[in-house]
């Protein structure tokens, strides 16, 4: 029998996070971080798979996503998300075996943890969004890189839309339905859309989710308490990293995928998942689970 889904609340400095959890309480910590527009339920397949392999899996609803709280400092900067993950390691009694798995915004956070010299996580699994340096062009490869940009610019329209006042909140439900359909073509997202609606039920919660995008372009508003984590999220990882991406991803041009390995440290891997889009962990859960469990169990 796969591990049952349990719930957990963890008090951090700026908010209380609610989480789904699987596996033995005395297993090594595997922190799983969701993205946008998604929830901790995105780990409903991988969580039990890791739990069966002996991991203590904790998947929080990140800042602003109910039933977690809204942060008292109002920060949705990546540095704040990295700080939350570091706090979670301490609050959950994590040790030197701990790992972090992230998708989309969770991947951006996980990549930052992988580049943080003081990070308590020894391995990173990053899904759908690679470390930022992997999205830049080395000099001998500039033309191939430039060829990827027109499609990516068309895909990235929503990042500019989410900078606008009022409109993203007013049209949020339609935006979410459109992004799931465009990013994972052909996938039946009804279950996930219901989870998103429950996690972002009102204007304050929707503003929090959109706030991740707005904060990324407003780094001057970063609270001083997160200054130590400011640089890591745009740096290259220093721990072994598994990057997984869907070959039909409609959010990030899959053409970037083969370029990622050159930006990763020794012991890292890049895997393209066939017949999967952006939300590969719910589209191809068995394939994703096999790659993740294998990579995390490597010494």
N, C-alpha and C positions, 0 to 999 in steps of 0.2 A: 504493500500500500504506500502511495506517495505521502510525504509529510502533509499534515493538515495546515491550513492557513490560519495563523493567529494574528492578533493585533497587539500593538505596543505603543506606549507614549513615552517620549524622552524629553526632559526639560533641558533646554540650552539657554545660553545667556540672554538671547534676544527673543526667543519664542519656544513654544512646545511643539514638537514634531510628532505626528502620528505615523505609524509604520505598519506594514504587513511583514510578517516574519515566518520563516520556515526552517526546519532542521533542528538539530540538537542545540540546546543552550550552551553546551560546553565545546561546541565546534569552533574552528577558526572563523573569524568574521568575514563575511562577504557583503559589503555595502553596495546596494543596487540603486542607482539614481535615474529617475525618469526624465523625460524631456517635454517638449511642447508640440502640439496640444495633447497631453497625455497625462497619465497618473501612475501611481505605484502598481496598479493592476496590470500594467504592461509586463510585469515580471511574474504573472500567474503561471507561466509555463517554466521559465528558467528557475524561479525560486524553488519549486519542488524538486527539479532536477539537481540543483546544487545541494539542497537539503538531503536528498538521498545519498549524495556523495560525501556527506558528513559536514558540510558547511553550515554555519549559523548565518542564515540569510536575513538581512534587514533591509527593507525597501521603504524608505520614508516618502510621504507626500511632501514635496519640497516647499520652500517658503511660499506662503500664500494659497496653496492648494488645500482645500478642506479634505479631511478634518484637522489638518495641521493649522497652526495659528498664523496670523499676519505678524510679521516682525515688528517689534516695537520701534526699531530705528528706521523702518521704511525702506531698507536697502534691498535691492534685487541685483546688485552687482555680482559678477562671477566671483570676485574676491570674497564676498559674503557667503556664497554657496560653498566655496572651498573651506572657509572657516567653519561652517556648520559641519562639514564632513570630518574635519579634524576633531571638533568637539564630540561628534558622535562616536568616533573611535574611543575616546577617553570615557565617555558616559556609558558605553556598552562593554567596557572592559576588554577592548581589542588588544591583541598582542602583535608580535613581529610577523605573524603569519597572515595578517589581514590583507585583503585585496578589495579593489573597488571596480565596479562595473557601471558604465554609464551609457545612456542613449540620448542623442540630440543635445539639449542643454545639459543633461546629466553627463554626456560624453565630454562636453567642454569643461565641466567641473572635474571629471575624472582625469582628463588630460592635464589640467592644471595641477592636480595632486601628483601626477606622474612626473611633473617637472619641478616640484617643490622639494628643495633639499632636505627639509625637516619632515617630509611626509611620513605618516605612520603606515602607509600602504605599500606593499612590496611588489605588487603587480597590478596592471591596469588592463581592463577590457573596455575598448572604446567602440561604440557602434554608431555608424552613419555620419559622424562628424570627426575628422581626424585632428590631430594637433595643428594649431594655426600655422606653424612654419611649413607644414607639408603643403599648404595652399599657396606657397610662393614659388617663384621660378628660379631655378639655378641658371647661371649664365649660358651653359651650352644647350639648354633646353627651352629657351625663351619662346621660340616660335610655337612649339608644341603646347606650351602652357597658354599662350595667347589664344590659340585655337579653341581652348576649352571655355573661354570667358563669355562669348556671346550667349551660349545656352545657359550658363550659370546666372548671368545677369537677368535673363528672362525668368528663371526659376526663383530668384531672390526678391521679387517685387514685394512680397509680404513683409520683408524686414523694413522697408521704407514705409509701407502702409501702417505698420505698428508704431511708427514714430509720430503719427498724426494725433492731434488731440481729438477726443470724443468718438471719432468714426470707428476705430477698432472695437471699442466697447459696444457701440450701438449695433454693429453688424457681426458681433462675435460668433454667434451660433452658425451663421451662414459661412463665415470664414473657416471655422473649424471643420465643418462638413466638406468644404471645398478642398482644404489642405489634405485631409485624410484620403480623399478620392484621387487627388492629383499626385500625392507622394507615394501611395501604395496602390497603383491602379489594379482594379479587379478584386481587391480585398473587401470582404464584408465587415465593415467597421462598426456595426450597430452596437455591439457590446461595449466597445471602447468609447464610442461617442456618448453612451449613457453614463459611463464612468466620468468622462470629462464634464458633462453637464452637472453631475452630482458634486464634483470637486470645485466647480466654478459657478455656483448657483446665483450669484448676485454681482452687482457692479463693482463692489470692492474687490472681490476675488478675481474677476475678469481683469480689472486694472492691475492686479498683482501679476498675473500671468503675462500680460502685455508689458508690464514693467521690466521684465528681464531684458527685452529689446531696447526699451528706452534707457535703461541704466547703462547698457553697453556703449551708448553714444554720449553718455554724460558722466565720464569718469571723474570729472572735477567734483562731483557730488559724493564721492566715496567717503564714508565715515572713516575717521582716522584709525579706529580699532581694527580695520581690515588692511591697513597699509602693508603689512608684512606679506600679504597674499596677492598683492596687486600685479606683480610682474610674472608670476608663474603661469598664468593661464594663456599667455601668448608665447611661452617658451617651449623648447623641445623637451620631450620626456627624458628622464635619466634612469628609469626603471623599465624592465621588459614590458612591452605593450602589445596586445592583440587588437588589431583594427579589423572590424567586420563591416562590410557594406553590402547592400543589395544591388544586384546588377540592373534592376529596373527602378532605382531610386529616382523619384521625381522632385526631390528637394535639393540634393547635392549631386552635381553631375558625376556619374560613376566613372567618368574618364579620369578623375583625380585619383581614384583608388590605387592604380598601379604605381603612382608617384610617391605614395606615402612611406613606403618602407625605408627609403633613403633618409628620412627624417627621424627614424626610430633607433633606439640603442640596440646593441647586440642582444640576441635572445628574443627579439620581437618578431611578430608575424603579421601579414596582411592576407585576409581571406575574402574573396568575393563570393557572396551567397547567391546562387542562381534562383530564378523564379521568385525573387523577393524585391520589394521596394524599400521605402524608408523605414517602415516599422517591421523590420525583418524578424525581430524576436517574437512577434505574434503571428507573422506570416509563415515562417519556416522554423517553428520552435525546436523540432528534433535536431535539425542540422545545426542551428545556432547553439543549442545546449551541448551537443557533442564537442564542438570546437571550444566552447568556454570551459567546460569541465576539464578537458584534456590540458588546455593551456594553464589553468589555475593550479593544477596538480603537479606541474613541472617544478623542479627544485631551482 
